[in-house]
Amino acid sequence: MPCDDGGVPSVAFPSSVSASSETPITEPLYTYDIDREPSDCIGLYPKPGCGKAPTQAGDRGGSLQYATFGLIIIGLAIVFTVIFRNVIRADKRKATEVADPNQKWSPRD
């Protein structure tokens, strides 16, 4: 967007950002919360002694994770029970229709 005087507008930096080059920040971006050396613990599988115990319910291995797992198992059990009951009911209905084609089923069966 052009300025009123026809020149190129200047860019104003916020007070926390300066246009001059400063020395780079040498703090690590991530720190590991473990007692051992991080290079000993990094790998495909978690190694013994690496990591930390859960301190909150939502942490890995916390009570909320176990509750979620339990709810998933209960939900799967309900789904498979309903499917199993409906398959058995359909098999009984077909067996009865083959044995006596004139028998009518009620909507509840």
C-alpha beads as a LAMMPS data file, in Angstrom:
LAMMPS data file: protein, C-alpha beads

109 atoms
108 bonds

1 atom types
1 bond types

-500.0 500.0 xlo xhi
-500.0 500.0 ylo yhi
-500.0 500.0 zlo zhi

Masses

1 110.0

Atoms # bond

1 1 1 0.000 0.000 0.000
2 1 1 1.573 3.320 -1.000
3 1 1 2.162 6.153 1.435
4 1 1 0.600 9.585 1.058
5 1 1 3.892 10.986 -0.216
6 1 1 4.167 8.251 -2.866
7 1 1 7.059 6.412 -1.169
8 1 1 7.224 2.852 0.065
9 1 1 5.838 2.394 3.576
10 1 1 8.245 1.411 6.317
11 1 1 7.776 -1.662 8.462
12 1 1 7.376 -1.071 12.174
13 1 1 8.650 -3.849 14.426
14 1 1 7.018 -4.521 17.795
15 1 1 9.065 -3.681 20.849
16 1 1 9.920 -7.369 21.440
17 1 1 11.373 -7.782 17.927
18 1 1 14.322 -5.790 16.760
19 1 1 15.605 -5.380 13.225
20 1 1 19.239 -5.692 14.248
21 1 1 20.885 -9.091 14.375
22 1 1 21.419 -10.433 17.859
23 1 1 23.079 -13.564 19.090
24 1 1 20.836 -16.608 18.601
25 1 1 19.051 -18.148 21.542
26 1 1 20.929 -21.218 22.757
27 1 1 18.181 -22.663 24.973
28 1 1 16.930 -26.073 23.837
29 1 1 13.454 -26.174 22.345
30 1 1 12.494 -29.273 24.322
31 1 1 13.835 -30.651 27.552
32 1 1 13.393 -34.280 28.553
33 1 1 11.921 -34.897 31.980
34 1 1 13.998 -37.991 32.783
35 1 1 16.831 -38.917 35.117
36 1 1 19.026 -40.545 32.484
37 1 1 20.761 -39.167 29.423
38 1 1 18.177 -38.548 26.650
39 1 1 20.269 -40.313 24.006
40 1 1 20.055 -43.524 26.103
41 1 1 16.251 -43.381 26.087
42 1 1 15.448 -42.451 22.494
43 1 1 14.504 -45.439 20.373
44 1 1 11.688 -47.459 18.860
45 1 1 10.534 -49.020 22.146
46 1 1 10.455 -47.376 25.581
47 1 1 13.403 -48.506 27.655
48 1 1 13.280 -49.255 31.398
49 1 1 14.096 -46.280 33.587
50 1 1 13.152 -43.755 30.900
51 1 1 10.131 -41.531 31.246
52 1 1 8.226 -40.536 34.318
53 1 1 5.368 -41.795 36.423
54 1 1 1.927 -40.324 35.700
55 1 1 1.092 -37.356 37.925
56 1 1 -2.258 -36.389 36.398
57 1 1 -5.228 -38.458 35.258
58 1 1 -4.599 -37.652 31.581
59 1 1 -0.903 -38.597 31.589
60 1 1 0.319 -41.703 29.804
61 1 1 -0.531 -44.624 32.093
62 1 1 -2.885 -42.473 34.182
63 1 1 -6.349 -43.390 35.393
64 1 1 -8.113 -41.500 32.605
65 1 1 -6.305 -43.597 30.001
66 1 1 -7.425 -46.807 31.725
67 1 1 -11.006 -45.519 32.010
68 1 1 -11.063 -44.725 28.284
69 1 1 -9.760 -48.206 27.466
70 1 1 -12.471 -49.732 29.675
71 1 1 -15.207 -47.719 27.953
72 1 1 -13.952 -48.835 24.547
73 1 1 -14.053 -52.496 25.637
74 1 1 -17.578 -52.090 27.064
75 1 1 -18.739 -50.406 23.850
76 1 1 -17.297 -53.195 21.699
77 1 1 -18.956 -55.817 23.914
78 1 1 -22.342 -54.108 23.488
79 1 1 -21.957 -53.869 19.705
80 1 1 -20.955 -57.520 19.329
81 1 1 -23.768 -58.636 21.666
82 1 1 -26.386 -56.812 19.586
83 1 1 -24.966 -58.231 16.347
84 1 1 -24.827 -61.755 17.798
85 1 1 -28.447 -61.537 19.029
86 1 1 -29.681 -60.283 15.657
87 1 1 -27.857 -63.040 13.762
88 1 1 -29.344 -65.703 16.052
89 1 1 -32.808 -64.151 15.682
90 1 1 -32.486 -64.096 11.858
91 1 1 -31.296 -67.716 11.816
92 1 1 -34.316 -68.809 13.906
93 1 1 -36.654 -66.853 11.638
94 1 1 -35.228 -68.472 8.481
95 1 1 -35.338 -71.940 10.034
96 1 1 -39.004 -71.460 10.950
97 1 1 -39.858 -70.116 7.476
98 1 1 -38.280 -73.188 5.895
99 1 1 -40.137 -75.528 8.233
100 1 1 -43.522 -73.724 7.992
101 1 1 -43.745 -71.095 5.188
102 1 1 -47.285 -70.031 6.240
103 1 1 -46.267 -68.860 9.725
104 1 1 -46.041 -65.056 10.052
105 1 1 -43.638 -63.324 12.395
106 1 1 -44.582 -60.482 14.686
107 1 1 -42.518 -57.253 14.507
108 1 1 -40.939 -58.051 17.883
109 1 1 -39.365 -61.310 16.719

Bonds

1 1 1 2
2 1 2 3
3 1 3 4
4 1 4 5
5 1 5 6
6 1 6 7
7 1 7 8
8 1 8 9
9 1 9 10
10 1 10 11
11 1 11 12
12 1 12 13
13 1 13 14
14 1 14 15
15 1 15 16
16 1 16 17
17 1 17 18
18 1 18 19
19 1 19 20
20 1 20 21
21 1 21 22
22 1 22 23
23 1 23 24
24 1 24 25
25 1 25 26
26 1 26 27
27 1 27 28
28 1 28 29
29 1 29 30
30 1 30 31
31 1 31 32
32 1 32 33
33 1 33 34
34 1 34 35
35 1 35 36
36 1 36 37
37 1 37 38
38 1 38 39
39 1 39 40
40 1 40 41
41 1 41 42
42 1 42 43
43 1 43 44
44 1 44 45
45 1 45 46
46 1 46 47
47 1 47 48
48 1 48 49
49 1 49 50
50 1 50 51
51 1 51 52
52 1 52 53
53 1 53 54
54 1 54 55
55 1 55 56
56 1 56 57
57 1 57 58
58 1 58 59
59 1 59 60
60 1 60 61
61 1 61 62
62 1 62 63
63 1 63 64
64 1 64 65
65 1 65 66
66 1 66 67
67 1 67 68
68 1 68 69
69 1 69 70
70 1 70 71
71 1 71 72
72 1 72 73
73 1 73 74
74 1 74 75
75 1 75 76
76 1 76 77
77 1 77 78
78 1 78 79
79 1 79 80
80 1 80 81
81 1 81 82
82 1 82 83
83 1 83 84
84 1 84 85
85 1 85 86
86 1 86 87
87 1 87 88
88 1 88 89
89 1 89 90
90 1 90 91
91 1 91 92
92 1 92 93
93 1 93 94
94 1 94 95
95 1 95 96
96 1 96 97
97 1 97 98
98 1 98 99
99 1 99 100
100 1 100 101
101 1 101 102
102 1 102 103
103 1 103 104
104 1 104 105
105 1 105 106
106 1 106 107
107 1 107 108
108 1 108 109
